[in-house]
Amino acid sequence: QVQLVESGGGLVQAGGSLRLSCVASERRFGSCAVGWFRQAPGKEHEFVAGINWDGGHTNYADPVKGRYTISRDNDKNTVYLQMNSLKPEDTAVYYCAADFKQLWRASIYLSDYDSWGQGTQVTVSS
């Protein structure tokens, strides 16, 4: 099973920015859809953003549209999540997930994914 490792989380003030990275252990990561999810304390996992295998199609949850940007570099087996204009309600553990059954569109349901990482904490202070 492919291993995914997220990094780039941290503590930031409201209005600030962070860039998360998701690095995969296998080259086949370049042939799958990838999604970012988050889970705040006491809440369910929430879809944040997704990207297809070549980066040509992206989709975002409404709360992050216009603030977050997902991208990928398949030569580096890496998917990024650029987060701008952060808000306290963005505080959560962020996870990346890979769906090897899907090339063209990232699902909004975590249960559709085959692998996911341990997550990275993002904390936004007011």
C-alpha positions as CSV (number, residue, x, y, z in Angstrom):
1,Q,0.0,0.0,0.0
2,V,1.3,3.4,-0.9
3,Q,2.5,5.5,2.0
4,L,1.4,9.2,2.1
5,V,3.2,11.7,4.4
6,E,1.7,15.2,4.9
7,S,3.7,18.1,6.1
8,G,3.6,21.9,6.3
9,G,1.1,22.4,9.1
10,G,1.5,24.7,12.0
11,L,0.2,27.6,14.0
12,V,-0.7,30.8,12.0
13,Q,-2.7,33.9,12.7
14,A,-6.0,34.6,11.0
15,G,-5.3,36.0,7.5
16,G,-2.1,34.1,7.1
17,S,-1.0,31.4,4.8
18,L,0.4,27.9,4.8
19,R,1.3,25.4,2.2
20,L,0.8,21.7,2.9
21,S,2.6,18.9,1.0
22,C,1.7,15.3,0.5
23,V,4.5,13.1,-0.6
24,A,3.9,9.5,-1.8
25,S,6.2,6.5,-1.6
26,E,5.4,5.2,-5.0
27,R,5.5,6.5,-8.6
28,R,2.0,5.3,-9.3
29,F,0.8,8.2,-7.2
30,G,1.1,10.1,-10.5
31,S,-1.8,8.0,-11.9
32,C,-4.5,8.7,-9.4
33,A,-6.9,11.3,-8.1
34,V,-5.9,12.9,-4.8
35,G,-8.0,14.6,-2.3
36,W,-7.4,16.7,0.8
37,F,-9.7,16.3,3.8
38,R,-9.7,17.8,7.2
39,Q,-11.1,16.9,10.6
40,A,-11.8,19.4,13.3
41,P,-12.2,18.2,16.9
42,G,-15.5,16.5,17.5
43,K,-16.4,16.7,13.8
44,E,-16.5,14.3,10.9
45,H,-13.9,14.3,8.1
46,E,-14.7,17.0,5.6
47,F,-13.6,17.2,1.9
48,V,-11.5,20.2,1.2
49,A,-10.0,20.0,-2.3
50,G,-9.3,17.4,-5.0
51,I,-7.2,17.1,-8.1
52,N,-7.2,14.6,-11.0
53,W,-4.1,12.7,-12.1
54,D,-2.6,15.4,-14.3
55,G,-3.7,18.4,-12.5
56,G,-6.1,19.4,-15.3
57,H,-9.2,19.3,-13.1
58,T,-9.6,20.5,-9.5
59,N,-12.6,20.7,-7.2
60,Y,-13.1,22.6,-3.9
61,A,-15.5,22.6,-1.0
62,D,-17.5,25.9,-0.8
63,P,-15.9,27.1,2.4
64,V,-12.4,27.2,0.9
65,K,-13.1,28.3,-2.7
66,G,-11.1,31.3,-3.6
67,R,-8.7,30.8,-0.7
68,Y,-7.2,27.3,-1.2
69,T,-5.4,26.0,-4.3
70,I,-4.5,22.4,-4.9
71,S,-1.7,21.4,-7.3
72,R,0.6,18.5,-8.0
73,D,4.1,17.7,-9.2
74,N,4.1,14.1,-10.4
75,D,7.8,14.1,-11.0
76,K,8.1,14.6,-7.2
77,N,5.2,12.3,-6.2
78,T,3.8,15.4,-4.4
79,V,0.5,17.1,-4.1
80,Y,0.3,20.6,-2.5
81,L,-2.4,22.6,-0.8
82,Q,-1.8,26.3,-0.7
83,M,-4.0,27.9,1.9
84,N,-4.4,31.7,2.0
85,S,-6.6,34.0,4.1
86,L,-6.8,31.4,6.8
87,K,-9.7,31.6,9.3
88,P,-10.0,30.1,12.8
89,E,-12.6,27.7,11.5
90,D,-10.0,26.2,9.2
91,T,-8.3,24.7,12.3
92,A,-8.2,20.9,11.8
93,V,-6.0,18.0,11.1
94,Y,-5.5,17.9,7.3
95,Y,-5.1,14.6,5.5
96,C,-4.3,13.7,1.9
97,A,-5.8,10.7,0.3
98,A,-5.2,8.8,-3.0
99,D,-7.8,7.1,-5.1
100,F,-6.1,4.6,-7.5
101,K,-9.5,3.7,-9.0
102,Q,-10.0,7.1,-10.4
103,L,-8.0,9.2,-12.8
104,W,-10.3,12.0,-13.8
105,R,-12.1,13.4,-10.7
106,A,-11.4,13.4,-7.0
107,S,-14.3,12.1,-4.9
108,I,-15.6,14.1,-2.0
109,Y,-16.1,10.9,0.0
110,L,-13.1,9.6,2.0
111,S,-14.5,6.1,1.8
112,D,-13.7,6.1,-1.9
113,Y,-10.0,6.5,-1.3
114,D,-7.5,3.7,-1.0
115,S,-4.7,5.3,1.0
116,W,-4.4,8.3,3.3
117,G,-1.7,9.7,5.5
118,Q,-1.4,10.5,9.2
119,G,-2.3,14.1,8.8
120,T,-0.8,17.4,9.7
121,Q,-2.2,19.9,12.3
122,V,-3.3,23.3,11.1
123,T,-4.2,25.8,13.9
124,V,-5.4,29.3,13.0
125,S,-5.5,31.8,15.9
126,S,-7.9,34.8,15.9
